[in-house]
Amino acid sequence: MGGKGLDFKHKEVININDARRLGYVQDVTADLETGVITSIIVPGGNNKFINMFVGNNDIVIPWTNIKCIGDDIILVEI
């Protein structure tokens, strides 16, 4: 399961526990010393307009919770 962070922005994240669509990858975090991706971030909440006023509800998904990376989706377990 490797890849460039930019490649993730075009993939939809789906939770395999409840088949819920979490959205598209917004960002990735990495260990600066090793360059290894440590987590992906998807926007939290379905209403982006409301999120602008409520605050940051981003979902941070640790790399260990990523179960499969496909051509257009990422399956996670959260």
Jmol script that loads the backbone (N, CA, C; Angstrom):
load data "model"
ATOM      1  N   MET A   1       0.830  -1.188   0.000  1.00  0.00           N
ATOM      2  CA  MET A   1       0.000   0.000   0.000  1.00  0.00           C
ATOM      3  C   MET A   1       0.867   1.240   0.000  1.00  0.00           C
ATOM      4  N   GLY A   2       1.403   1.578  -1.103  1.00  0.00           N
ATOM      5  CA  GLY A   2       2.185   2.788  -1.179  1.00  0.00           C
ATOM      6  C   GLY A   2       1.568   3.729  -2.179  1.00  0.00           C
ATOM      7  N   GLY A   3       2.017   4.943  -2.170  1.00  0.00           N
ATOM      8  CA  GLY A   3       1.505   5.888  -3.140  1.00  0.00           C
ATOM      9  C   GLY A   3       1.911   7.290  -2.784  1.00  0.00           C
ATOM     10  N   LYS A   4       1.728   8.152  -3.732  1.00  0.00           N
ATOM     11  CA  LYS A   4       2.034   9.553  -3.514  1.00  0.00           C
ATOM     12  C   LYS A   4       0.831  10.221  -2.886  1.00  0.00           C
ATOM     13  N   GLY A   5       1.075  11.162  -2.002  1.00  0.00           N
ATOM     14  CA  GLY A   5      -0.007  11.879  -1.333  1.00  0.00           C
ATOM     15  C   GLY A   5      -0.961  12.543  -2.303  1.00  0.00           C
ATOM     16  N   LEU A   6      -0.423  13.073  -3.389  1.00  0.00           N
ATOM     17  CA  LEU A   6      -1.283  13.747  -4.355  1.00  0.00           C
ATOM     18  C   LEU A   6      -2.233  12.778  -5.028  1.00  0.00           C
ATOM     19  N   ASP A   7      -1.851  11.531  -5.195  1.00  0.00           N
ATOM     20  CA  ASP A   7      -2.713  10.533  -5.808  1.00  0.00           C
ATOM     21  C   ASP A   7      -3.946  10.272  -4.951  1.00  0.00           C
ATOM     22  N   PHE A   8      -3.859  10.464  -3.650  1.00  0.00           N
ATOM     23  CA  PHE A   8      -4.960  10.169  -2.744  1.00  0.00           C
ATOM     24  C   PHE A   8      -6.108  11.160  -2.881  1.00  0.00           C
ATOM     25  N   LYS A   9      -5.850  12.373  -3.327  1.00  0.00           N
ATOM     26  CA  LYS A   9      -6.880  13.411  -3.373  1.00  0.00           C
ATOM     27  C   LYS A   9      -8.012  13.078  -4.341  1.00  0.00           C
ATOM     28  N   HIS A  10      -7.811  12.132  -5.220  1.00  0.00           N
ATOM     29  CA  HIS A  10      -8.838  11.749  -6.187  1.00  0.00           C
ATOM     30  C   HIS A  10      -9.522  10.443  -5.800  1.00  0.00           C
ATOM     31  N   LYS A  11      -9.298   9.992  -4.580  1.00  0.00           N
ATOM     32  CA  LYS A  11      -9.874   8.724  -4.121  1.00  0.00           C
ATOM     33  C   LYS A  11     -10.912   8.972  -3.028  1.00  0.00           C
ATOM     34  N   GLU A  12     -12.026   8.268  -3.142  1.00  0.00           N
ATOM     35  CA  GLU A  12     -13.071   8.377  -2.131  1.00  0.00           C
ATOM     36  C   GLU A  12     -12.779   7.393  -1.002  1.00  0.00           C
ATOM     37  N   VAL A  13     -12.992   7.831   0.234  1.00  0.00           N
ATOM     38  CA  VAL A  13     -12.720   7.004   1.406  1.00  0.00           C
ATOM     39  C   VAL A  13     -14.041   6.404   1.894  1.00  0.00           C
ATOM     40  N   ILE A  14     -14.041   5.083   2.079  1.00  0.00           N
ATOM     41  CA  ILE A  14     -15.236   4.373   2.525  1.00  0.00           C
ATOM     42  C   ILE A  14     -14.886   3.525   3.743  1.00  0.00           C
ATOM     43  N   ASN A  15     -15.729   3.644   4.776  1.00  0.00           N
ATOM     44  CA  ASN A  15     -15.541   2.861   6.001  1.00  0.00           C
ATOM     45  C   ASN A  15     -16.146   1.482   5.787  1.00  0.00           C
ATOM     46  N   ILE A  16     -15.335   0.427   5.926  1.00  0.00           N
ATOM     47  CA  ILE A  16     -15.841  -0.926   5.673  1.00  0.00           C
ATOM     48  C   ILE A  16     -16.739  -1.438   6.798  1.00  0.00           C
ATOM     49  N   ASN A  17     -16.723  -0.794   7.957  1.00  0.00           N
ATOM     50  CA  ASN A  17     -17.576  -1.247   9.059  1.00  0.00           C
ATOM     51  C   ASN A  17     -19.048  -0.977   8.813  1.00  0.00           C
ATOM     52  N   ASP A  18     -19.351   0.163   8.177  1.00  0.00           N
ATOM     53  CA  ASP A  18     -20.761   0.507   7.949  1.00  0.00           C
ATOM     54  C   ASP A  18     -21.046   0.955   6.513  1.00  0.00           C
ATOM     55  N   ALA A  19     -20.079   0.804   5.616  1.00  0.00           N
ATOM     56  CA  ALA A  19     -20.195   1.168   4.204  1.00  0.00           C
ATOM     57  C   ALA A  19     -20.479   2.662   4.008  1.00  0.00           C
ATOM     58  N   ARG A  20     -20.142   3.471   5.002  1.00  0.00           N
ATOM     59  CA  ARG A  20     -20.385   4.909   4.924  1.00  0.00           C
ATOM     60  C   ARG A  20     -19.298   5.573   4.088  1.00  0.00           C
ATOM     61  N   ARG A  21     -19.727   6.440   3.189  1.00  0.00           N
ATOM     62  CA  ARG A  21     -18.800   7.238   2.392  1.00  0.00           C
ATOM     63  C   ARG A  21     -18.344   8.421   3.238  1.00  0.00           C
ATOM     64  N   LEU A  22     -17.045   8.522   3.452  1.00  0.00           N
ATOM     65  CA  LEU A  22     -16.500   9.572   4.299  1.00  0.00           C
ATOM     66  C   LEU A  22     -16.085  10.804   3.512  1.00  0.00           C
ATOM     67  N   GLY A  23     -15.945  10.678   2.218  1.00  0.00           N
ATOM     68  CA  GLY A  23     -15.539  11.798   1.372  1.00  0.00           C
ATOM     69  C   GLY A  23     -14.206  11.505   0.706  1.00  0.00           C
ATOM     70  N   TYR A  24     -13.669  12.534   0.111  1.00  0.00           N
ATOM     71  CA  TYR A  24     -12.389  12.406  -0.587  1.00  0.00           C
ATOM     72  C   TYR A  24     -11.253  12.895   0.306  1.00  0.00           C
ATOM     73  N   VAL A  25     -10.079  12.321   0.112  1.00  0.00           N
ATOM     74  CA  VAL A  25      -8.913  12.683   0.913  1.00  0.00           C
ATOM     75  C   VAL A  25      -8.624  14.170   0.732  1.00  0.00           C
ATOM     76  N   GLN A  26      -8.515  14.853   1.845  1.00  0.00           N
ATOM     77  CA  GLN A  26      -8.218  16.282   1.848  1.00  0.00           C
ATOM     78  C   GLN A  26      -6.720  16.525   2.002  1.00  0.00           C
ATOM     79  N   ASP A  27      -6.074  15.679   2.811  1.00  0.00           N
ATOM     80  CA  ASP A  27      -4.654  15.881   3.094  1.00  0.00           C
ATOM     81  C   ASP A  27      -4.063  14.582   3.618  1.00  0.00           C
ATOM     82  N   VAL A  28      -2.763  14.522   3.694  1.00  0.00           N
ATOM     83  CA  VAL A  28      -2.057  13.398   4.303  1.00  0.00           C
ATOM     84  C   VAL A  28      -1.052  13.958   5.294  1.00  0.00           C
ATOM     85  N   THR A  29      -0.712  13.169   6.300  1.00  0.00           N
ATOM     86  CA  THR A  29       0.365  13.549   7.212  1.00  0.00           C
ATOM     87  C   THR A  29       1.474  12.516   7.079  1.00  0.00           C
ATOM     88  N   ALA A  30       2.689  12.967   7.312  1.00  0.00           N
ATOM     89  CA  ALA A  30       3.836  12.074   7.157  1.00  0.00           C
ATOM     90  C   ALA A  30       4.853  12.352   8.243  1.00  0.00           C
ATOM     91  N   ASP A  31       5.643  11.340   8.522  1.00  0.00           N
ATOM     92  CA  ASP A  31       6.781  11.480   9.424  1.00  0.00           C
ATOM     93  C   ASP A  31       7.871  12.206   8.639  1.00  0.00           C
ATOM     94  N   LEU A  32       8.265  13.362   9.102  1.00  0.00           N
ATOM     95  CA  LEU A  32       9.219  14.180   8.359  1.00  0.00           C
ATOM     96  C   LEU A  32      10.614  13.569   8.281  1.00  0.00           C
ATOM     97  N   GLU A  33      10.957  12.738   9.236  1.00  0.00           N
ATOM     98  CA  GLU A  33      12.284  12.121   9.219  1.00  0.00           C
ATOM     99  C   GLU A  33      12.376  10.977   8.222  1.00  0.00           C
ATOM    100  N   THR A  34      11.300  10.182   8.120  1.00  0.00           N
ATOM    101  CA  THR A  34      11.333   9.007   7.251  1.00  0.00           C
ATOM    102  C   THR A  34      10.602   9.216   5.930  1.00  0.00           C
ATOM    103  N   GLY A  35       9.697  10.203   5.885  1.00  0.00           N
ATOM    104  CA  GLY A  35       8.910  10.430   4.678  1.00  0.00           C
ATOM    105  C   GLY A  35       7.743   9.464   4.530  1.00  0.00           C
ATOM    106  N   VAL A  36       7.480   8.675   5.553  1.00  0.00           N
ATOM    107  CA  VAL A  36       6.408   7.682   5.517  1.00  0.00           C
ATOM    108  C   VAL A  36       5.078   8.338   5.872  1.00  0.00           C
ATOM    109  N   ILE A  37       4.046   8.052   5.084  1.00  0.00           N
ATOM    110  CA  ILE A  37       2.716   8.584   5.365  1.00  0.00           C
ATOM    111  C   ILE A  37       2.188   7.925   6.632  1.00  0.00           C
ATOM    112  N   THR A  38       1.701   8.751   7.562  1.00  0.00           N
ATOM    113  CA  THR A  38       1.213   8.232   8.841  1.00  0.00           C
ATOM    114  C   THR A  38      -0.307   8.254   8.959  1.00  0.00           C
ATOM    115  N   SER A  39      -0.982   9.126   8.195  1.00  0.00           N
ATOM    116  CA  SER A  39      -2.445   9.173   8.233  1.00  0.00           C
ATOM    117  C   SER A  39      -2.971   9.946   7.040  1.00  0.00           C
ATOM    118  N   ILE A  40      -4.275   9.752   6.778  1.00  0.00           N
ATOM    119  CA  ILE A  40      -4.962  10.550   5.774  1.00  0.00           C
ATOM    120  C   ILE A  40      -6.046  11.348   6.483  1.00  0.00           C
ATOM    121  N   ILE A  41      -6.431  12.447   5.886  1.00  0.00           N
ATOM    122  CA  ILE A  41      -7.437  13.318   6.492  1.00  0.00           C
ATOM    123  C   ILE A  41      -8.562  13.533   5.493  1.00  0.00           C
ATOM    124  N   VAL A  42      -9.806  13.311   5.952  1.00  0.00           N
ATOM    125  CA  VAL A  42     -10.979  13.602   5.134  1.00  0.00           C
ATOM    126  C   VAL A  42     -11.821  14.634   5.865  1.00  0.00           C
ATOM    127  N   PRO A  43     -12.523  15.484   5.121  1.00  0.00           N
ATOM    128  CA  PRO A  43     -13.356  16.485   5.775  1.00  0.00           C
ATOM    129  C   PRO A  43     -14.455  15.813   6.585  1.00  0.00           C
ATOM    130  N   GLY A  44     -14.692  16.296   7.792  1.00  0.00           N
ATOM    131  CA  GLY A  44     -15.757  15.758   8.614  1.00  0.00           C
ATOM    132  C   GLY A  44     -17.068  16.459   8.320  1.00  0.00           C
ATOM    133  N   GLY A  45     -18.163  15.743   8.458  1.00  0.00           N
ATOM    134  CA  GLY A  45     -19.473  16.337   8.218  1.00  0.00           C
ATOM    135  C   GLY A  45     -19.785  16.423   6.747  1.00  0.00           C
ATOM    136  N   ASN A  46     -21.063  16.421   6.436  1.00  0.00           N
ATOM    137  CA  ASN A  46     -21.500  16.425   5.045  1.00  0.00           C
ATOM    138  C   ASN A  46     -21.774  17.817   4.503  1.00  0.00           C
ATOM    139  N   ASN A  47     -21.917  18.806   5.374  1.00  0.00           N
ATOM    140  CA  ASN A  47     -22.274  20.135   4.917  1.00  0.00           C
ATOM    141  C   ASN A  47     -21.073  21.069   5.082  1.00  0.00           C
ATOM    142  N   LYS A  48     -20.371  21.302   3.988  1.00  0.00           N
ATOM    143  CA  LYS A  48     -19.163  22.116   4.054  1.00  0.00           C
ATOM    144  C   LYS A  48     -19.480  23.567   4.415  1.00  0.00           C
ATOM    145  N   PHE A  49     -20.648  24.062   4.018  1.00  0.00           N
ATOM    146  CA  PHE A  49     -21.035  25.438   4.337  1.00  0.00           C
ATOM    147  C   PHE A  49     -21.145  25.616   5.846  1.00  0.00           C
ATOM    148  N   ILE A  50     -21.783  24.662   6.515  1.00  0.00           N
ATOM    149  CA  ILE A  50     -21.925  24.735   7.972  1.00  0.00           C
ATOM    150  C   ILE A  50     -20.569  24.564   8.644  1.00  0.00           C
ATOM    151  N   ASN A  51     -19.723  23.667   8.121  1.00  0.00           N
ATOM    152  CA  ASN A  51     -18.409  23.429   8.719  1.00  0.00           C
ATOM    153  C   ASN A  51     -17.545  24.685   8.731  1.00  0.00           C
ATOM    154  N   MET A  52     -17.783  25.622   7.794  1.00  0.00           N
ATOM    155  CA  MET A  52     -17.008  26.862   7.779  1.00  0.00           C
ATOM    156  C   MET A  52     -17.264  27.660   9.052  1.00  0.00           C
ATOM    157  N   PHE A  53     -18.476  27.558   9.599  1.00  0.00           N
ATOM    158  CA  PHE A  53     -18.841  28.345  10.766  1.00  0.00           C
ATOM    159  C   PHE A  53     -18.697  27.575  12.072  1.00  0.00           C
ATOM    160  N   VAL A  54     -18.783  26.253  12.020  1.00  0.00           N
ATOM    161  CA  VAL A  54     -18.755  25.437  13.230  1.00  0.00           C
ATOM    162  C   VAL A  54     -17.329  25.151  13.672  1.00  0.00           C
ATOM    163  N   GLY A  55     -16.440  24.931  12.736  1.00  0.00           N
ATOM    164  CA  GLY A  55     -15.065  24.609  13.099  1.00  0.00           C
ATOM    165  C   GLY A  55     -14.575  23.397  12.329  1.00  0.00           C
ATOM    166  N   ASN A  56     -13.427  22.931  12.704  1.00  0.00           N
ATOM    167  CA  ASN A  56     -12.773  21.840  11.990  1.00  0.00           C
ATOM    168  C   ASN A  56     -13.221  20.499  12.544  1.00  0.00           C
ATOM    169  N   ASN A  57     -13.943  19.732  11.738  1.00  0.00           N
ATOM    170  CA  ASN A  57     -14.397  18.400  12.129  1.00  0.00           C
ATOM    171  C   ASN A  57     -13.704  17.324  11.307  1.00  0.00           C
ATOM    172  N   ASP A  58     -12.500  17.604  10.824  1.00  0.00           N
ATOM    173  CA  ASP A  58     -11.805  16.659   9.961  1.00  0.00           C
ATOM    174  C   ASP A  58     -11.628  15.315  10.651  1.00  0.00           C
ATOM    175  N   ILE A  59     -11.664  14.261   9.836  1.00  0.00           N
ATOM    176  CA  ILE A  59     -11.460  12.908  10.335  1.00  0.00           C
ATOM    177  C   ILE A  59     -10.034  12.497   9.984  1.00  0.00           C
ATOM    178  N   VAL A  60      -9.233  12.213  10.990  1.00  0.00           N
ATOM    179  CA  VAL A  60      -7.856  11.759  10.789  1.00  0.00           C
ATOM    180  C   VAL A  60      -7.860  10.243  10.903  1.00  0.00           C
ATOM    181  N   ILE A  61      -7.445   9.589   9.831  1.00  0.00           N
ATOM    182  CA  ILE A  61      -7.455   8.122   9.783  1.00  0.00           C
ATOM    183  C   ILE A  61      -6.009   7.632   9.774  1.00  0.00           C
ATOM    184  N   PRO A  62      -5.585   6.960  10.848  1.00  0.00           N
ATOM    185  CA  PRO A  62      -4.210   6.444  10.897  1.00  0.00           C
ATOM    186  C   PRO A  62      -3.947   5.450   9.761  1.00  0.00           C
ATOM    187  N   TRP A  63      -2.723   5.425   9.290  1.00  0.00           N
ATOM    188  CA  TRP A  63      -2.336   4.538   8.190  1.00  0.00           C
ATOM    189  C   TRP A  63      -2.677   3.081   8.507  1.00  0.00           C
ATOM    190  N   THR A  64      -2.576   2.693   9.777  1.00  0.00           N
ATOM    191  CA  THR A  64      -2.861   1.300  10.152  1.00  0.00           C
ATOM    192  C   THR A  64      -4.334   0.939   9.961  1.00  0.00           C
ATOM    193  N   ASN A  65      -5.215   1.931   9.847  1.00  0.00           N
ATOM    194  CA  ASN A  65      -6.644   1.678   9.642  1.00  0.00           C
ATOM    195  C   ASN A  65      -7.011   1.597   8.161  1.00  0.00           C
ATOM    196  N   ILE A  66      -6.055   1.840   7.281  1.00  0.00           N
ATOM    197  CA  ILE A  66      -6.302   1.715   5.850  1.00  0.00           C
ATOM    198  C   ILE A  66      -6.162   0.242   5.484  1.00  0.00           C
ATOM    199  N   LYS A  67      -7.227  -0.317   4.914  1.00  0.00           N
ATOM    200  CA  LYS A  67      -7.242  -1.746   4.614  1.00  0.00           C
ATOM    201  C   LYS A  67      -6.956  -2.052   3.154  1.00  0.00           C
ATOM    202  N   CYS A  68      -7.362  -1.144   2.250  1.00  0.00           N
ATOM    203  CA  CYS A  68      -7.153  -1.390   0.826  1.00  0.00           C
ATOM    204  C   CYS A  68      -7.169  -0.068   0.077  1.00  0.00           C
ATOM    205  N   ILE A  69      -6.266   0.073  -0.893  1.00  0.00           N
ATOM    206  CA  ILE A  69      -6.240   1.255  -1.743  1.00  0.00           C
ATOM    207  C   ILE A  69      -6.453   0.788  -3.170  1.00  0.00           C
ATOM    208  N   GLY A  70      -7.565   1.243  -3.755  1.00  0.00           N
ATOM    209  CA  GLY A  70      -7.883   0.876  -5.131  1.00  0.00           C
ATOM    210  C   GLY A  70      -7.621   2.040  -6.070  1.00  0.00           C
ATOM    211  N   ASP A  71      -8.054   1.875  -7.315  1.00  0.00           N
ATOM    212  CA  ASP A  71      -7.851   2.918  -8.313  1.00  0.00           C
ATOM    213  C   ASP A  71      -8.591   4.200  -7.971  1.00  0.00           C
ATOM    214  N   ASP A  72      -9.802   4.056  -7.398  1.00  0.00           N
ATOM    215  CA  ASP A  72     -10.598   5.253  -7.109  1.00  0.00           C
ATOM    216  C   ASP A  72     -11.176   5.296  -5.708  1.00  0.00           C
ATOM    217  N   ILE A  73     -10.884   4.290  -4.877  1.00  0.00           N
ATOM    218  CA  ILE A  73     -11.378   4.299  -3.498  1.00  0.00           C
ATOM    219  C   ILE A  73     -10.290   3.853  -2.531  1.00  0.00           C
ATOM    220  N   ILE A  74     -10.477   4.244  -1.279  1.00  0.00           N
ATOM    221  CA  ILE A  74      -9.646   3.771  -0.179  1.00  0.00           C
ATOM    222  C   ILE A  74     -10.594   3.194   0.849  1.00  0.00           C
ATOM    223  N   LEU A  75     -10.407   1.928   1.206  1.00  0.00           N
ATOM    224  CA  LEU A  75     -11.235   1.290   2.219  1.00  0.00           C
ATOM    225  C   LEU A  75     -10.530   1.394   3.570  1.00  0.00           C
ATOM    226  N   VAL A  76     -11.264   1.884   4.560  1.00  0.00           N
ATOM    227  CA  VAL A  76     -10.698   2.061   5.892  1.00  0.00           C
ATOM    228  C   VAL A  76     -11.604   1.376   6.907  1.00  0.00           C
ATOM    229  N   GLU A  77     -11.035   1.124   8.071  1.00  0.00           N
ATOM    230  CA  GLU A  77     -11.796   0.536   9.168  1.00  0.00           C
ATOM    231  C   GLU A  77     -11.712   1.481  10.367  1.00  0.00           C
ATOM    232  N   ILE A  78     -12.818   2.185  10.623  1.00  0.00           N
ATOM    233  CA  ILE A  78     -12.854   3.087  11.776  1.00  0.00           C
ATOM    234  C   ILE A  78     -14.147   2.912  12.533  1.00  0.00           C
TER     235      ILE A  78
END
end "model"
wireframe off; spacefill off
backbone 0.3
color backbone group
